[in-house]
Amino acid sequence: MFVKQVEVGRFAVFAYLVGSETTGDALVIDPAADGEGLLKEAEKNKLRIKYIVNTHSHIDHVMGNKRMKELTGAKIVIHEAEAPYLSQQAAHLMHMFSAEPSPPADSTVRENDLITVGDISLKVIHTPGHSPGGICLYTDGLVFTGDTLFVGGVGRTDLEGGSWQVLVNSIRNKLFTLPDATVVLPGHNYGEASKSTIGLEKVHNPYVGSQ
C-alpha cells in the first residue's frame, strides 16, 4: 500500500494520497489545496485517483474538492450526516479561505462501511464531536483521524454541531480500542510530529490520555 502525507495550503492541513501498488487505483483524503501537486505525486507513482474522501465538511478540508474532481474525475465520498454541508458553506468562510465551493457528494458512507480502491479497503469509523458526520478511516496498522484526533491534541468543538463529550466518547470508545501500534495520521500538522500511535495518544494526549 502506498501512503503519502502532504501538508497543503496555508492552514497546515494534511492531505493523504493512498493507493494500491498492485492495481494503481488510489484515493485522496481531504485535498484541501494544491490539487496539481497531489496529482503530480500520483502520476509519479503511477496511481490513478478514483475517489476524493472527506473526513468532514469543514471548508479547510473540502476547499480542494472542485479542482481535484476537475483534474481527475474522482468521486466525492463523505459521511451521510456531512453531505448537506458541502453546499452550505458560509459566504464569509469562503472569502476568508479564498475557497471554491465543493461539488455535491457522489456517494455517502456510514459506520463500518468500506471504501475500496484496488486491493485496499478503508473501514469507516464514525467519530462525531468535531462535526456531526466526522469520520476516521482504518486499515490494519493505520488510522486517518481527520480533525478528531491530532498528535497530542484533539479537534475543536466550538463550531456548529460540535460537542466536547461526544468527541471524547468517539476517541476513547472507538479510536482507543484500536491496537496500540496503530499509526495515527492526523488531519493537521499541529503536533510535535507528523504522526503518532494509538498507544502513545492513550498515554500522553493531555486532552484524552491517561497521563
C-alpha positions in Angstrom: 0.0 0.0 0.0 1.3 3.4 -1.0 0.6 6.2 1.5 1.9 9.8 1.1 1.2 12.5 3.7 1.3 16.0 2.2 0.9 19.3 4.0 -1.1 21.5 1.7 -2.3 25.1 1.7 -1.9 27.9 4.4 -3.7 26.1 7.2 -1.4 23.2 8.0 -3.9 20.6 6.5 -2.5 17.1 5.9 -3.9 15.6 2.7 -3.2 11.9 2.0 -2.7 10.0 -1.2 -3.5 6.3 -0.6 -3.0 3.8 -3.4 -2.7 0.2 -4.4 0.7 -0.6 -5.8 -0.9 -3.7 -7.4 -3.7 -2.1 -9.4 -2.7 1.6 -9.4 -6.0 2.7 -8.1 -5.9 5.5 -5.5 -7.9 7.9 -3.4 -7.1 11.3 -1.9 -8.2 12.1 1.7 -9.0 15.8 2.3 -7.4 17.5 -0.7 -7.6 21.0 0.8 -5.3 22.7 -1.7 -2.6 22.0 -4.3 -4.6 19.6 -6.5 -2.0 19.9 -9.2 0.8 18.9 -6.8 -1.2 15.9 -5.4 -2.0 14.8 -9.0 1.7 15.0 -9.9 2.6 12.9 -6.9 0.0 10.3 -8.0 1.3 10.3 -11.6 4.9 10.0 -10.4 3.9 6.8 -8.6 1.7 5.5 -11.4 -1.5 6.0 -9.4 -5.0 6.9 -10.7 -7.1 8.9 -8.3 -10.6 7.3 -8.2 -12.1 8.9 -5.0 -11.9 12.1 -3.0 -12.7 11.2 0.6 -13.6 13.9 3.1 -13.2 13.2 6.8 -15.7 16.0 7.4 -17.2 19.0 5.6 -15.3 22.0 7.1 -14.0 24.4 4.4 -10.3 23.9 5.1 -10.6 20.2 4.3 -13.0 20.4 1.3 -11.9 23.5 -0.5 -9.8 21.4 -2.9 -12.6 19.1 -3.9 -13.7 21.0 -7.0 -10.3 21.3 -8.5 -9.4 17.7 -7.7 -12.6 16.5 -9.3 -11.9 18.6 -12.4 -8.4 17.2 -12.7 -9.3 13.5 -12.1 -13.0 12.9 -12.4 -12.8 11.3 -9.0 -16.0 10.7 -7.0 -16.5 12.6 -3.8 -17.3 10.5 -0.7 -18.3 11.8 2.7 -20.4 10.6 5.7 -24.2 10.9 5.1 -24.5 13.4 8.0 -22.0 15.8 6.4 -23.1 15.7 2.8 -25.6 18.5 3.1 -22.9 20.9 4.4 -20.8 20.6 1.3 -23.2 23.0 -0.5 -24.0 25.1 2.6 -20.7 26.8 3.3 -20.9 30.3 4.8 -20.0 33.1 2.4 -17.6 34.7 4.9 -15.7 31.5 5.3 -15.5 31.1 1.5 -14.0 34.5 1.3 -11.7 34.0 4.3 -10.2 30.8 2.8 -10.3 32.1 -0.8 -12.1 28.9 -1.5 -14.3 27.5 -4.2 -17.5 25.6 -3.1 -17.3 21.8 -3.3 -19.4 19.9 -5.7 -22.0 17.7 -4.0 -21.1 14.2 -2.8 -21.2 11.4 -5.3 -21.8 8.9 -2.6 -22.1 8.8 1.2 -20.9 6.4 3.9 -21.8 5.4 7.4 -20.3 3.4 10.3 -18.4 0.2 9.3 -18.7 0.9 5.5 -15.6 0.0 3.4 -14.1 2.4 0.9 -12.1 0.2 -1.5 -9.6 1.1 -4.2 -7.8 -1.8 -5.8 -6.8 -4.3 -3.1 -7.1 -1.7 -0.3 -10.1 -1.2 1.9 -10.5 1.5 4.5 -13.1 1.0 7.2 -15.3 4.0 8.1 -15.3 4.8 11.8 -18.0 7.4 12.6 -16.4 9.8 15.1 -18.7 12.7 15.7 -17.8 15.5 18.1 -15.8 17.9 15.9 -18.6 17.7 13.4 -21.7 15.5 13.3 -20.5 13.3 10.5 -16.8 13.3 11.1 -15.1 10.0 10.2 -11.8 8.3 10.6 -10.5 5.7 8.2 -8.9 2.5 9.4 -6.9 -0.2 7.8 -4.6 -2.7 9.5 -1.8 -0.6 11.1 -3.1 2.8 10.1 -5.9 5.2 11.0 -6.5 8.5 9.3 -8.1 10.7 12.0 -9.1 13.9 10.3 -9.9 16.6 12.9 -10.9 14.1 15.6 -7.5 13.2 17.0 -4.2 15.1 16.5 -0.7 14.4 17.7 -1.1 15.5 21.3 -4.4 17.2 20.7 -8.0 16.9 19.6 -10.4 18.7 17.3 -12.2 21.8 18.4 -15.8 21.5 19.5 -17.0 25.1 19.5 -18.2 25.1 15.9 -21.8 24.3 14.8 -22.6 20.7 15.5 -19.6 20.2 17.8 -19.7 18.6 21.3 -16.9 18.0 23.7 -18.4 15.0 25.4 -19.3 13.4 22.1 -15.8 13.9 20.8 -14.2 12.4 23.9 -16.5 9.4 23.6 -15.6 9.0 19.9 -11.9 8.9 20.8 -12.0 6.8 23.9 -14.7 4.3 22.8 -13.7 3.9 19.2 -10.2 5.1 18.3 -8.7 4.0 21.6 -10.0 0.4 21.1 -7.7 0.0 18.1 -4.4 -1.8 18.6 -1.8 0.4 20.4 0.6 0.0 17.5 -1.8 1.6 15.0 -0.2 4.7 13.4 -2.3 7.9 13.8 -2.2 10.1 10.7 -4.0 13.3 11.6 -5.8 16.0 9.6 -3.5 18.9 10.6 0.2 19.4 11.3 -0.4 20.7 14.8 1.7 18.4 16.9 5.4 17.9 17.7 5.5 15.2 15.0 3.5 14.4 11.8 2.2 11.2 13.1 1.8 9.2 16.4 0.3 5.9 17.5 -2.8 5.0 19.4 -0.7 3.7 22.3 1.1 7.0 22.6 -2.0 9.1 22.4 -3.8 6.9 25.0 -1.0 7.6 27.5 0.3 11.1 26.6 -2.5 13.1 25.0 -3.3 15.8 27.6 -7.0 16.0 26.5 -8.0 12.4 26.4 -4.9 10.4 27.6 -4.4 8.7 30.9 -1.5 10.9 32.0 
